Amino acid sequence: MGKNLVIVESPAKAKTIGKYLGSDYVVEASIGHIMDLPKNDIGVELKHRTFEPTLIVSPGKEKVVDRLKKLASKSDAVFLAPDPDREGEAIAAHLKMQIVPSVKKGTPVRRVTFNEITKKAVKEAFNHTREVDENLVDAQQTRRVLDRLVGYQISPLLWDKVKRGLSAGRVQTVALRLIVEREREINSFPTTEYWNIDATLTPKANGEEFVARLVGINGEPLRVADKAAKDDKGKWIANALPDKAAVDAALRDLEAAAYRVRSVEKKERRQNPRAPFTTSQLQQQAAGRLGFNVRRTMGVAQRLYEGIELGSEGTVGLITYMRTDSTRMSPDAVREIRDYVQKSFGGKYLPEKENTYKSKKDAQDAHEAIRPTSIAFTPDSIRRYLSDEQYRLYRLIWERAVTSQMTPAVFDQTTVEIEAKAGGKTYDLRTTGSILKFDGFLRFDEDSKKAKAARDSKTVAAEAKKQAEQSAEGDAPADAAKDATSEEGSADRRLPALTEGQPLTKVSLDAQQKSTQPPPRYNEASLVKALEERGIGRPSTYASIINTIQDRDYVKKIAQKLVPTEIGMVVTDLLVENFPYIFEIGYTAQLENELDNVEDGKEKWTELLKGFYTHFEKELKVAEKDMRDIKAMEQETTEVCEKCGSPLLLKWGKFGSFYSCVNYTKEKPMSVSAAAVKKSERDVLKKIADKFGHATLKVSGTDASGAERSVDVKASKDQKELGAALRVATKDWKKVTVEPESCDFTKENFAAKPDLVTAEGQEEQEEEYCDNCGRVMVLRNGPWGPFMSCPGYSEDPPCKTIRKLTQKVQSKPPVQLEEPCPKCGKPLLQRDGQYGEFIACSGYPKCKYVKQDLLDVPCPKCGGEIAARKNRRGDIFYGCTRYPKCDYTSNQKLVNETCPKCESAYLVEYANSDGTFLVCPNNREMLPKRRSRKGDAVEANLPPECSFEKKIGPPKAKETPVDLKRPDPEKTRPVAEAVA
């Protein structure tokens, strides 16, 4: 037994640290948070405005806490070593809260933090232990309380006004708002048509060709007003003509024009290296260069941080802590990188002084940038120990850290102004070329490969032609800007030697019609960038924000773009309308800054909450009274019912908005007796009018033979036709009822939902990745159906991340059969249910017919019918169709044959390793014994035992499990926390 107890939050981290500390230490994992607010109560004191949270041991963590207490009581010292951030500090505080009462008197309980998991860093951290930082704990606790207040007080409003199961998040709602506003901006975007003219020129016949763009006429720049511009900054589209008439006029002149070089300007341009990665930059670059989503990026980074087995080196943490907004690196790390650059590439790649980078204005700067723990672990030298995704992400981090301490890349840039004179006009053209003079930090960058490839002029010309074709199809202005005149597009372009006054020969002219494009939808990387720019969230929260809005089905990912669902747009509108202050983007960013002040000890957490709750409570009271009731929505439309021709109303249902006929009603039939009509027909008609209004009615009943009869009565104010119908019906029929004529026609409102039928929506589904380790999750089958699991579930240490699949994901779309329903005549559908496929009527819920696989044997208990059924594990059993009135079941198939020995009315089919047999149900020796149930016959009342058995075939082959199809990960939801 070790003398010291070290507690971390992850088993993988515990395994790595345990190897560094030796036998004097026992390293245990808390497996994430051990305490939280209760789930069945708000858990925050509001009456006296103390906002004190009620913390309890998280359900399922009782055994973990008991074990840690027991170990702490026997230890000489306890060290709390969760991650070095607010959340890690809160875990440490909760551990201390639970452990202190159990430790021996005088036993120190200290906090240990390290930015990287290496032997040197861990041992150094244990030489500088400290107390738990209460300011960090208060900041995390405040965030948790804020989220609980919003979630637990707004969500019930959404349940009442929209549908059950919805939830509101303080930061997630603002992120969703950005996505919804972008979608509406796209839908309302006013396009502007414009034209570009490019001229392919050469200094001599059959010489090297290059492309120049028309930029002006007679010294006046060409430009077109952009309809979508919101300010003067983007008011004009440069180097563009407005319409085809202007283009045709320009082309006529340019065809006959004489071209010559007006001026040649050469200058040197430097491209500086970029800072080491922050969390948001890593997520963006991993998405752009590696195709990783945010969840996968953080999972793989977590594994690299916690440690990888590197052969003789043992387990080593390869990168520093991956949740950071700082761009600084430690002096030791900078020194190591500079030494590596000097030795590997020479002094010309090493700047005189170390490169320093500024973090963004509101950065916490609590940790270093994300960097390798040792530059000596080059990506290629340790590749054999890494999975493909770990290698790719580590290489990205390693190269960015190294290039951040290298010299800038240098380009020789040439700008050529060209004039073409014709028809008394001077047409101004421009082209820009650039060649890489010194690669500098681009030695590691993919851009250097592109720059070298660009030296082939034919490749450049082909690429320019390709870009022109793409532009003709309507590229965005941002892409069109990277043309022959721009610096951005010049890195891949080499120009022939040109001199001032040199005549040029026209090879061809190319006019391209284009139109401005709306801003693109957010993807995960661009949403992280938008959140960071607006100061919403912090490095540790970006991934959870994006995951949450997808898990709640507020957003769908289509072709890697985040598209708001109808429910997402409705929820956003309601929350922004009723809580304009709380869900305002600027206020959310302000709260983040105030949380930083709490962490720095500049503001009390209770004061922050008082200020927030003052605004929140006011808006909550107004929302409870004024929030629109979406459930009760009945909006008039111009759509017409396909069944009866009446107008359709737009209503809200379980799966969103839909169209319903105005003649649909839920009113129950009204019974009418002959005595009431005889006594006062006028009163009866008044009651009918009061209940149903002047709608078209149906009078129903049964005649003397028992047949159902009915007559339709057209709507009228005098009700003469209705009165006559009632007199006849009450005289000749029984059980007379009156009900309004109802039309049940409905159709889906496809315009309000993301289009999943397009090629984009039907693209191949992406893999789903473990939140914790980034590995591809696998589909497994459990007692309660299929679920997603990390492949490391059974490893040591385990990674027990799982995600349950919703019923909607497990279900296949229904298939219409040719067979009609025997009850109502509508087509039957083959559906996929909780226990497998079944056939039911398409008229459900009005017709509840379900086709059953019936046996030709009556129920031995009640004489009813026996049907084959499946339990939730997929096993087949046989039961009475009169369940629950009759509870007869059998695991063996019943066969309609009489036992030749005891004359039992049926036999059962039983299979074992010896073969398949027909067995008498009274052969209790051969058949497996059943557990007795309440109401079963007692031993004395059982029929006499029979020994009849007859072999009818070989043993039955075991069914091979059906290959499970991987579901769409966007429709899964997490049900268990990652623990490794």
N, C-alpha and C positions, 0 to 999 in steps of 0.2 A: 504493500500500500504506500503510495507516495505521500510526501509531507504537505504538498501544496496542490490546491485544486484550481484549475484554469477552466473557465466556462466561455465557450464561443457559441455562435448561433447555428453553425453548420457542421455536420459530421465530416465533410470533406476537408474543411478548414481545421477541424480538430485533429484529423489524421496527420495533416502536414505539420502543424505546430507541435504535436506530440513527439515527432521525430527530432525536432530541433532542441527541445527542452530537456530530454533525458528522463531517467527513472525517478527523479525527485518530484516530478510533476505528473498529475493525472489530468488529462484534458478531456472534457465532456462537452456535449452540444445541447443547447436548449431547444434546438429545432425551431428557430424563429422566435416570435413573441410568445411569452408565457402568460401575459395578462392583457385584458382588454375590457372595453365597456360591455355590459350585458346586452344580448341580442333582443331580449323581449321587453326592454325598457330603454328610455332615452339615456338614462344613466348620468345625467348632468343636473346639478342643483340649480334651479332657476327661480325659486320662490324668493330667496334673499339675494339673488344675483351674485352668489359666490362662485358659481360655475365649477364647483368642485366635482371632479369626475368620480363615479363609483366604479372602481376597478375590481374585476374578479379574475380568478385563474381561468384561462381560456379552456372551454370544453375540449376534452381529449388530452390536455396537458397535465392532468393531475399526477399521473405516474411519473412523468418527467420531473415535475417539481419535487415530488417526494424523494426521488432518487438523488437529485441535486442537494436537497436538504440533508439527507443521510450522509452523503459524501462530505458535505461542508462541516458537519458536526464532528468529523474525525480528522479534519485538516488543520494544519498549523497556520495556513494563510489561504485566502481565496482571492483569485484574480479574475476580474470581469473583462473579457476581451472581445465583445462584439464589434461590428464594423465602426470605423471612425466617423460617424455622421450622427444627425439628430436621432434617427431611428435606432441606430446602434446604442446611443446613449440612453434612450428610453428603455431598451431591452436590459441594459446594465442596471438601470435604476429599479426596474421591476424585479430583477434577480436579487438585488441587494435587499429589497423590501421583503422578499420571501425567505432569504437565507439568514439574515442577521439574527432573527430570534432563535435559530438552531445552532449557531456556531458557539464554540467555547468562549468564555469571557476573555477579552484581550486579543482575540484572533483578528488580524487586520483583513479588511475587505477593500481591495484597491482596484482602480480602473486602469487598464492597459490598452493603449492604442498604437497601431502601426499602420503605415501607409502602404507597405508592401510585405508579402509573406516570404521573406528570406531569412536565413539563419542569422545573419548579421543584424537585420532590422528588428527581428523578434527579440533577440537577446538584448539589444540596445533598449528596446521599449520596456523590458522588465527592470532595467536600471533607472527608469524615470516614470514610476507609477504615480498616480494621482487619485484624488477623490472624484466621484461622479460629478460632472458639471451640471448643476441644477438649471442653469440658464438654457443649456441645450435640451434638457429634459422638458423644461417649461415650453420651449418653442415647439417641440414635437407634440406635447400634450395639447397645446393650444390648437394646432392644426387638426388634431384628432377630434377635439371638442367642436371646432367650427364645422367640420364635415358632418359630425353627428347631428348637430342642431339643424343644419340644412336638410340632411337626408331624412331624419325622422319627423320633421315637421312639415316638409313640403311634399314628400312622397304620398302621404295619405290624401292630400288634395288631388294629386294625379290619379290615384285609385278611384276617387269619387267622381272626378270629372272626365276621365279618359278611359282607363281600364286598370284592373288589378295587376299587380306585379311590376308596375313602372317605378322608377326611382329617380331622384334628382341628386346631383353632386355639385358641390360648390365650384370646383375647378373644371370638372368634366363638362358641365353645362356650358361654360364659356368656350371650351375647345369645340364643343358641338356647335355653338353659335357661329364660330368662325367658318366651319364647314358648311353650315346652312346658308350663311350670308354669301359665301363664295358661289354656292349652287345657284342662288337667286341672281347673283351678278352675271353668271354665265347665261342663264335663261333670258335675261332682259338685255343682253349685250347688243348695242347697235353696231352693226358691221359697216365698215367704210371701204369702198372699192378704190383701189389705186393701181398704178402701172409702173413698172421699172423697165428701163431700156439698157441692155448690156451690149457692148461692141467688142467683138473678138478682133484684135489687131496684131500686126507683126511689123518689126522694123524693116524687114526686107522679104522678098518673095521666098516662099518655102522656109522662112526663118522660124525662130521660136515664137510661139503665139502667147498672148496674154489677154485678159479680160479687163475692160474698163467700164465704169458705169456712168451714165448721163446724170450730172448733178446740178446743172444750171443752164440758162439761156441768156446770152448777152450780160453775163456777170450777175444775174439775179438767180438765187438758189431756187431749185424746184422743190415744192412742198405741197402737201394736201392736208386740209383740216381734218383732224380725227374726231369723229362724232362722239366717241366714248371718252374723250379727254375731260377730266374733272377740274383741271387747273392749267395754267399756262405752261407748266413743265412738259406735259405730253400733248400739247395742243396740235402739233404738226407732225406729219409723216415726211421725213426728209427724203430727198432724191427721188421724188415720185411725181407722176402725172395723174390728173384726176379722171380722165375718161379716154375712150378709144379714139375719139376725134382728135384730141391733142396728140395722142400717140401716133396716129397715122400721119399727121402733119409733120411731126418730128422725124419719123422714119423716112418720109419722102426726101427731106433735106439731107438726112444723114447718109442715105444711099449715094447721093451725088457729092458729098462733102469731101474736102481735102483735109486730111488729118496731120497734125504735127505736135511734137512735144513742146509744151509751153515752159515747163519748169520741172526740175528734178531735185528733190530735197532728201538728203540722207541724214539720219541721226541714229544714235545708239539708244536702245531701250532696254531697261533692266526689269526683270521679273523676280521679285523677292520671294524667298522661301516662306512657308506658312508655319504658324505656331504649332506646338504639339497639341494633341487632341484634348478637347473637353468632351464631356459626355454627349452633348448635342451634336458636336462636330463629328464625333465617331459614329453616331447613329446615322447621320446624313451621308457620310462618305461610305459607310458599309452598305447603305441602301443603293447609292449611285454606282459604286465600283464592284461590289460583291453581290448585290441583289438580296441582301439580308433585310428582313423586316426588323423592327425595333425589338420585338420579343426575342428573336433569335440572336441579335447582336449582343444584348445584355446577358443572355444565357451563356453564350460562348465566352464572353469576357469574364463572367463570374468564375467559370472553370479555370481560365488562364490565371486569374487573380488568386484563387484558392490553392492552386498547385497542380503540377503535372509531373508524373514520374519520368525522370530523365536518366535512366540507366544507373551508372555508377554515381551520378550526382545526387541521386535520391529524388524525393519530391521537392519541387521548386516552384514557388509562385513566380510566374513569368512577367506579369505586369503589375503596376501599382493600382491603387484603388480606383475603380472605374466609374464612380459617381462623383464628378467634380466639375466646377465651372472655372477653374483656374488654368492659366497657360504657363505658369512658372514651373521650373524644374529645380531640384536641389543642386547646390554647387558641385557636389560629388558626381552627380549624374551628368551635368554639363561638361565637367572636366573629362569624364570617361568617354563621352561622345566625341569631344574635340580631339582627344588622343587617337581614337579610332579613325576619324576622318584624316588626320595627319598621316597615320601609318598606312592606311588603305589607299588614299587617293592623292596624297601630296599636299603641299602648302598652298597651292593655288585654289584649292577647294575649301580652305579654312579661313574664315574672316579674321581680321586682326584682333577684334574683341568679340566676346560671346554675344550672340544675338539675343535680345530680350524682347518680350512681347507684352503688350498691355491686355489685361483681362477686361471684360465688358464692365460697364459702369457699376452695375448692381451685383457684381459677382461676390460670393461669400469668401472665396479664396481660402477655404479651410484646408484644402489638400493640394498636392501637386497635380500637374497635368497627367494624363494617362501616358505612361512611358514604359519601356522594358525595365525590369529590375536590374538587368545587366546586359550591356551592349554585346558582351562576349557571346551570349546566346543568340547567334545570328539565326534567322529563319531557316536557312538551308541546313545548318549544322544540327538542328534538333527536329528536323522535319519528320524523321522516322518515328518520333515519339508522339506526334500530334495527329489528330484526325484532320481531314481535308479542310473543314470549316475552321478549326482552331489554327491551322497553319496560315490560312488566308487572312484571318483577322489579325493574328499576331504579326504577320509580315506588314500589314497596313500600319499597325501601331509602331512597329520597329522602324520602318522607313520614314514615317512622319517625324519621329523623334530625332533620327539621325539628320535628315534634311533640314530640320529647324536650326541646326548649327552649321550650315554650309553657306557658301557664297551665292549671290544671286545669279540667275541665268542672264546672259547678255545676247541681245538680238541686234543685228544691223537692219534697220527699217528704212525702206525707201518709199517715198510718196511722189507719184508722177501726176502732174496736171497736164491735160491734153485738150487741145482746141480743134474743133471741126467747123469750118466755115462753108456756108451754103445758103443761097436764097437771101443774102443780106443779113444773115444772123450768124452769131458765133455760139456754137454749142460747146458747153464745158463738160469734160469727162475727167474722171479721176480713178486711179488704181493705187493700191498699196501692197507692197511685198515685204517679206521679212525672212531672214535666214538666221539660223542659230549660230552665233559666233563662239559662245562658250556655254556649255551645258550647266555648269554649276550644280545646284541642287536637283536639277532635272535629270541628273545621272540615274536617279532611282525612279523617276516619274515616267508614267506612260506617255506624257506629252513629248518627251524627248524622242521616243520612237516615231511619233507622228511627224515631228520636225525633221527627222532624218529622212523619212519616207517622202517628205514633200520636196526633196531635192530633185526628184524625178519629175521633170516638167510635164511629161505626158500624163502622169498620175494626177498632177495638179489640174490639168485641163479637163480630164475625165471627171474629176471630183467637182469642178466648177459646173460642168454640164449637168451632173447629177443633182447638184444643189439647185440649179435653175429649174429642172423638171419638178423637183419637190416644191419649189416656191410657186410654180405655176398652179399647183394644186391647192395653194392657199395656206402657206406657212404663217406663223405668228410674226408680228413685226420684230420681236426680239431676235428671231432666227434670221429674218431677212436683213437685219442690221449687220450681220456678219458677212458682208459682201466684199466686193473688190475695193471698196472705199474705206473699210473699217480696220482699226488696229487689231480688234479681236480675231478677225478672220484672216489676218495676214501672216500668222505664225507658220502656216502650212503652204505659203505661196512664195515662189521664187520668180523674180522678174528678169528679163534679158537686159543686157547693158544698153542703157538709153542716155542720150545727151540732149541738152536744151536745143530746140530748133530742128531736131531730127524729124524728117517726114515719116509717116506711118502708112501702112497699107491696111485697108479694111478687109477682113476675111468674111465676117458675117455680122448680122444684127439680130438681137433676140429681145422681143417685147414680152414681158411676163405680166399677166393679169393676176392680181392678188387681192385679198381682202383681210382686214384686221381680224384677229381671232380673240375670243374672250380669254381671260386668265385661266390657266389650267386648274383642274381640281387638285385639291391637296392629296399628296400621298403621305405616307408616314413620315418620311424624312422632311418634306417641306412643311408639314404641320409642326414638327418639333422646332424647325427654324422659326416659324411664325410665333409659336408660344414663347420661344427664347427672346425674340426681338421685342415682344410686348411685355416681357417680364412676368409671364404667367407660368406658375410651377417652378420647380427646381430640378437639378439633374436627377435626383432620386425618384422624381414623380412622373417624368415624361412617358416612360414605358407603361406605367399603370394607367395614366390618363387615356392613352390610345387604346390599350386593351379593354378598359372599362366601357368606353362608348361603343366598341364593337361587340363585346359580350352582352350588352343590354339591347342589342339589335337596333340601336339608334343610327348606326352607320353600317353600310355594306362595303366590302372591298371588291371592286370590279376593275379588272385589268390594272391592278395595283393602285387604283385611285380610290379615295374615300368618298363614297356617295351617300348622302343622308337618306334614310328611309322616310316613308310618310309619317310614321309614328315619331321619328326623330325631329321632323320639321314641326309637327303639331306641338310636341313637348317644348321645343325651343321657343316657339311663338308664345305659348301660354306663360312660360317662366319669364321671358323677357318683358312681356306686357305687364305682368303682375308684380315682378320684382326688378324694376328697372335699375335700381341702385345696386342691389346685391350682385346681380349678374352682369353688371357693366364691366367692360374689359379693363378700363383704367382703375376701377376700384379693386378688382381682383389682383391686379399687379401691385397696387398700393398695399394690400394686405400681405403680400409676399415680403415687401420691404419692412412692414411692421413686424412680421415674424422674425426677420433678420435682426431687427432691433431688440426683440425679446432675447434672441440668442446671444447678442452682444451685451445684454444687461442694461440696455438704454431705455427699455420700456417694460412695465409690468404686464404679465400675461392677462391678468384680470381686467386691467384697463383696456387692453385691446378688445377683449370679449365684450365688455360693457358698451364700447363704442359701436361694435358690430351689431350687437343684439338690439340696441336702441333702434337702428334703422330696420333691422330684420323684422322685429316684432310689429312695427307699424305696417310694413308691407304685407306681412302675414295676415293681419286682421283684415286689411282691404281685400286681399286675394280670397280669403275664406268667404267673403260676401259677394265679390264681383267677378271671380274667375268664370269664364265661359264654360258651360256644360257641354262638352263635346259629345258625350253619350246621347244627349237629347237632341242633337243637331238634326234638323230637317230643312235642308236648303233647296229652294226651288231651282230647277234646271231647265234647259231647252231640250233635254233628251226625252224620247217617247218610248213607252212600254211596247215591247214587241209582241205581247200577248193580247192586250186589250186596247192599246192605242192611247191610253191615258198618259198624262205627264209623269215623269220620274222625279223622285226626290233624292237628294244626296244625304245619306245617313252614315252613322258611325257604328261599326260592329267590332267583333272580337279581333278581326284581322285587318282593321283599318276602314277607310271609307268605301262605300258601295252605293249603287243606285237601286232604289226600291220603288215599286209602283205606288202611286198616291192612293190607290184603292185597297192597299193591304191594311188589314186590321187585326188586332189581337182580341177584340171584344168577344166575350163568350156568348153563346146563344141564350135567348130569353125564352123561358117556358110560358106558354099561354094555355090556360084551361078554358074549357067550354063554358063553365059557370061564370068566369070573369067576363067573357065576351057577351054572354047572355045578360048579365047584370048591368054592365055599362061598357059598351063597345068604345064609346068616346074616351073613357078613362084608360082603356087598354092601349088605344092608338096614341094617346098623349104620352104614356109611359115609354112606348116604343120610340116615339119621336125624341123624347128627352134623352134616351140612351144612345140611339144610333143616328140621330139627325135625319135628314131627308136623303139617305143613301139608297142605292138599289138593294133590295132585301130578298132573302130566300125564306120561304115558309116551308118547313119540313115536318114529316110525321110518318106513321106507319098505318097502312090500311087494314081492313078486316082480315086479310090473308097473311099479314105480317110483313108484307113487302114495303120497302122504304119508298116514300113519295115526296116530291118537292115541287114547288112552283116559284118562279122568279117574279118579283113585283118591282116595276120601274119606280124610280124616285118621283114623288109628286108632293106638293104642299097640302092638297086636300085629302090625300090618303084614301080616296074612294076605292081604288084598286086593291089596296092592302086590306081594307075593311071587308071587301067581298071575299078575298082569298081566305081571311081568317074565319068568316062565317061558314064557308064550305069545309075548311080543314077541321075546325072544331066539331063539326057535325058528323063527318065521315071518318076522321083519322084519330089515332091515339098518339100521345106524347108529342104534341104539336110544339114546335119551337120556331122562333124568328131570329135570324142573324143577318148581318150585312154581307153582301157579296164581297169576297176578298180575292184579290189578285196577288199571287205569291211570286211574281216575276222579279228577279234581281239580276244585276250584273256588276262585275268588279270595276272599280275606278282605276283603270290601268295608268291613266295619265299622271296619277299622284304617286306612283310606285317606281322604283328603279327598274329599268328594262333589263331583265335577266335573260331575254331570248336572243339578244344581239350576239354577234360573234365575240364581242368583248365580254359579255356576261357569261358566255358558255365556254370561255377559255379553260384550259386545263387547270384544275385546282392545285394550289400550291401546297407544299408540305407544311405540316404543323410542327412547331418546335417547342421543346421543353423550356418553360420560363426560367428554370434554374440552371441547366447546363447547356442548353442550346441544341441538344441532339434531336434528330427527327423522331417524333413520337410514333408509337406503333398502335395499331388497332387490336384490341383484345376483346374476348367475349367473357362476360362474367355472369353470375347468377341473375343479375337484373338487366341483362342485355349488353350490347357492345359499348366499349368505352376506350378512350385514348390513354395510353400510359407511356411514361418514359422508359426506354429500354434498360436503364440502369436501376430499375425498381428493386431488383434482388441482388445488386452488387454490394460490395463492402468498400466504402460506406454507400448506403442506398440513396437513390434519388427517387423519392416517392411521389413525384408530380403526376396527377391524373386529371383528366377532364371528362366529365360525363356528357354524353350526347343527348340533346333534347329529343323529345318524341318526334318533333317535326323532321329532324335530321334522319332518324332511324327509318322513317316511313318512306316508301316509294310512292310515286304518283299513281292514282287509281287507274285501272285499265277497264274500259267499257267492253262488256261481253254482248254477244248477240242474243243471249237468252233473256226473255222478259221475266219480270217479277210475277210470281203466281198470285200475289195479293192485289197489286195495283196496276200491273202491266207495264211499268216503266222499266228501262234497261237495268240489268244487274251490273254491278261494278266489282272488280277484284281489287281489294284493298289490302294494305299492309298494316297490321295492328301490333299491339304490345306483345302478343304471343304468336305472331306469324301472320301468314296470308289468310284472308277469309273473303267470302262473296256476300255482298249485301246490296240492298236496293238503292238506286241512285236518288230515290225520293225521300231519303232520310232527311230530317227527323219525322216527317209526317208518316212515312211508312218505315217501320222498324224491322222489316223482314231480313233475316240472315239465313243463308243457305247452310245447312249442316250436313255432314257426312254421316248419314244414318245407317245403322245396321238393321238387318231384317230379323232382329231378335227383340221381343218385348222386354221391358224392364222387369227383372225378377222380383222387384220389391213392390212396384205399383202398377205394372202393366203398361206404362208409358213407352216412349221411344228412347232408344239408346243411340248416342252420337259420339263420334271420335272427337277428342279435344286435345289442346296442348296446354301445359302449364308454363310458368314464366321461364323455366329452364329449357323449354323446347321439347320436353318429353311428352309422348302421346299417352293419353289415358282415355277411358270410356266412361261416360256418365249419362244419367237420365236427363232428358230435356226439360223435365218438370222441376229442376232445381230452382229455388231452394226448398220447395215443398217436399221433394224427394231427393235424398242425398246419396243415392246409390252410385258407386264408382267402382271401376275395376281396372287394374293395370294390364290385364290380359284381354285380348279381343274375344268377344262372344261370338259363337258360331251356332247357327240355327240347325242343330242336329240333336236328336234324343240319345241319351246315354243308353247303350244296350244292356247295361248291367243293373243300374238303379232307376232307369227311366227319368233321369233329370231332364227338364225341358230344353236344356241347352248344354253345349260344351264350350270350353275355352281353348284358345291357341296359346301354347306355351313353348318358348325356345330356350334351350340351354346349350352347353358345349357338346352335348351328345346328339343334338338334332332339334327338329321342330315337331311338336306333338299336339294332337288333340287330346285334351284331358278333361275328365269329369270335374266340375267345380267342387264335388264332394271328395275328391282325391286330395285330402289335406296333407298326405305324406309327400307327394311330389310337388305340389304348388307351394310357392314361398309363403311364409306365415305373414299375416297382416296384423298391424297393431290394432288392438280392440278399440272401438269407439263407443261413445255413449249411445245406447239404443240397440247395440248389436245383440244377437241372440246369445244367451248364456250357453255354456258347454252342454248342459243337460237337454236343451231344446234344439241342438244342432241336428240336421239330418244324418242318418247313418253313413259312415265312411264308405267310399267306393274306391276301388283300385283301378278303374278303367283308364287306360292310356293307349294311344295309337300314334306311331311315328308316321309323319306325312312328308318329311323332307329333311335336308341337311341343316346344320346350324345356320342361323341368319348372320350375314356379314354385317360387321359394325359400320354404321354410317360415317362416312368421312365428312369432316366439318366443311361447310361451304365457305369458299374464300370470301372474306369480308371486303367490301369496297370501301376505300378510304373516304370518309365524309368531308364535306366542306368545312375547313377549320374555322371559317368565319361564323359558323352556326353552332360551335361548341361553346361550353361555358365551364370555367374552372370550378371544381367542387372541393379541391384539397390544395393546401399550400405546398409549395416546393420545400423540401426539407434538407436538401443537400446542395 
